[in-house]
Amino acid sequence: MESKFPVVLLEFNELSPVLMERFIRDGKLPNFQRLRDQSEVFHSEAEERAPNLEPWIQWVNVHTGVPYADHGIFQLSEGHKVRHQCIWETVSNAGGTIWICGSMNVRYDQGIRGCILPDPWSTDVAPYPDTLSPYFRFIQQNVLEHTNERVPLTTSDYVDFLRFMVRHGLSIPTVTSIVKQLSSEKLSHGGRWRRAFIMDKLQFDVFSAIYRRLKPTFSTFFLNSTAHMQHMYWRNMEPELFTVAPKPEEQREFATAVLLGYREMDELVGRMMRLVGDQSTLILATGLSQQACLLFESAGGKRAYRPRDFEVLLNFAGITSAHRVAPVMAEQFYIHMENASDAAVAETKLSRLRVAERQAIETRRDGSSIFTSCAINVALEPDAILQNSESGKSIPFSAMFYRIEEVKSGMHHPDGILWVRHPTRAHRIHPDKVSLTSIAPTILDLLGLKAPASMKGLSLLAKDRGLHAQPDYASPVAS
């Protein structure tokens, strides 16, 4: 397959249409503004509500063109369970080349034509080819353990990562940013949260190097840093909305954290437009968005707690069968047992951990695996006790768990951004919301490929569905 006009899908997780327009109006996001003004502009809709309104569910909708009711993927790190064909598999099967960079809950079969870098929370899908592994391991450990003071990486891991980056596009601006960030942390004894933006720059360097080499027919570029900023610091951006006021020292540090996330991504949008050039279709999709989270204000705001040591927690619960723990996002982690029987026993033991009358651990068992998280989401008294009702043992809760970062203040919203920039830069605004399941068949349509029968969404190129401007590829518009 030859595609003269490749498609690049920017997956900027959970950016808000409301905040995007506000920041553009204020003159803060020149590159996003240029992309929007050169695009057909849609609002996407996730068509799900909590508890199914999660990015690891919605991005599967985007990639497969299949709704959650059909694909059934409910948690992070379940990409290997996807049974429907994804966009990149259709492109590869047709002879095209793909470059999937960081997308959530990916799957692929052997023989895929191109490169796949899973999201950093993936524990059961390896990068392809294996030469991506030094980078994947480094980023994964930094993301999974970002709330810990020490990241579990060896000197060898750091050396392998540096060698990889030198061979895969490490840029002078990124090196400069790293030096400035580490120097700032040392001088101020704070600001570690800004490392997320360094990770984005590293990801872009790797994406750029492989993109130039592969010249892929279809590629994705996923980032999550600003979604994290919104979850953690919406309270600092709009403190007037909340009854629990941020502390003055927190407000001084985090008041502009969300805006900084958008501005950092704005810079990458400018670099991406220069990278992909005129002869490509560039799509920005956010999957869903966020809004202020006010549901827990009466309880002092939503908290999250993570085990200090997973094995110590499981030992306290009385779990002795062979197992493997795989951290996922924030307070969540998998416990993989050797069989379903052991998993059922372990789930029962975890259910007997309590803090006063509250269940301490939330579980969801699937075969021999248990998806687990701390069920406590409000502030506890300093002397709160974790009890094992089976063994009668007890321990201070704070000795077993630590609080993750700040009080959560952003929550999911089903609306999302969907901008499609043709090589012609035709600009139109479409008033009707479109389903996330329409994105996969639209991309295949743009590439001249037939969507597999499994895709339930309708292409936006279909009559009366939107994308009224068909690009005149013979007359591209210069930047």
VENVEN-V207992 format. One record per backbone hydrogen bond with DSSP energy under -0.5 kcal/mol. NH is the residue of the N-H (numbers start at 0). CO is the residue of the C=O. Records with the same first field share a line. If there is no record, write none. Layout:
NH: CO / CO
//
This chain:
3: 1
5: 278
6: 216
7: 280
8: 218
9: 7 / 282
10: 8 / 220
11: 9 / 284
12: 10 / 222
13: 285
14: 11
19: 15
20: 16
21: 17
22: 18
23: 19
24: 20
25: 21
26: 23
27: 22
28: 22
32: 28
33: 29
34: 30
35: 31
36: 32
37: 33 / 34
38: 35
39: 419
40: 38 / 427
41: 39 / 417
42: 431
43: 415
44: 433
45: 413
51: 48
53: 51
56: 53
57: 53
58: 54
60: 56
61: 57
62: 58
63: 59
64: 60
69: 66
70: 66
71: 67
73: 71
77: 74
80: 77
81: 78
86: 62
89: 85
90: 86
91: 87
92: 88
93: 89
94: 91
95: 90
97: 112
98: 217
99: 114
100: 98 / 219
101: 99 / 116
105: 102
111: 108
113: 111
114: 97
115: 127
116: 99
117: 115
118: 102
121: 118
127: 115
131: 128
132: 129
135: 131
136: 132
137: 133
138: 134
139: 135
140: 136
141: 137
142: 138
143: 139
144: 140
145: 142
147: 144
152: 150
157: 153
158: 154
159: 155
160: 156
161: 157
162: 158
163: 159
164: 160
165: 161
166: 162
167: 163 / 164
169: 164
174: 170
175: 171
176: 172
177: 173
178: 174
179: 175
180: 176
181: 177
182: 178
183: 179
184: 180
185: 181
186: 182
187: 183
188: 184
193: 190
194: 191
195: 192
196: 193
197: 193 / 194
198: 194
199: 195
200: 196
201: 197
202: 198
203: 199
204: 200
205: 201
206: 202
207: 203
208: 204
209: 205
210: 206
211: 207
212: 208
213: 209
214: 210
216: 96
217: 96
218: 6
219: 98
220: 8
221: 100
222: 10
227: 223
228: 224
229: 225
230: 226
231: 227
232: 228
233: 229
236: 232
237: 233
240: 237
241: 238
244: 242
250: 246
251: 247
252: 248
253: 249
254: 250
256: 253
259: 255
260: 256
261: 257
262: 258
263: 259
264: 260
265: 261
266: 262
267: 263
268: 264
269: 265
270: 266
271: 267
272: 268
273: 269
274: 270
275: 271
276: 272
279: 277
280: 5
281: 279 / 420
282: 7 / 280
283: 418
284: 9 / 282
285: 416
287: 285
288: 412
290: 410
292: 408
293: 291
296: 293
298: 295
299: 296
300: 295
301: 407
302: 376
305: 401
307: 399
308: 399
312: 308
313: 309
314: 310
315: 311
316: 312
317: 313 / 314
318: 313
319: 317
323: 335
325: 333
327: 331
331: 328
332: 371
333: 325
334: 369
335: 323
336: 334 / 367
337: 321
342: 338
343: 339
344: 340
345: 341
346: 342
347: 343
348: 344
349: 345
350: 346
351: 347 / 348
352: 349
353: 351 / 386
354: 357
355: 353 / 384
357: 354
359: 352
360: 352
361: 372
363: 370
365: 368
368: 365
369: 334
370: 363
371: 332 / 369
372: 361
373: 330
374: 359
375: 359
376: 374
378: 298
383: 380
385: 394
386: 353 / 384
387: 392
388: 351 / 386
391: 387
394: 385
396: 383
398: 395
399: 395 / 396
400: 396
401: 305
403: 303
404: 402
407: 301
408: 230
409: 230
410: 290
412: 288
415: 43
417: 41
418: 283
419: 39
420: 281 / 418
421: 419
424: 421
427: 38 / 425
429: 40 / 427
430: 428
433: 42
435: 44
437: 434
438: 435
440: 436
441: 437
442: 438
443: 439
444: 440
445: 441
446: 442
447: 444
448: 443
454: 451
455: 64
456: 64
461: 458
464: 461
469: 467
470: 468
472: 470
474: 471
475: 472
476: 422
//
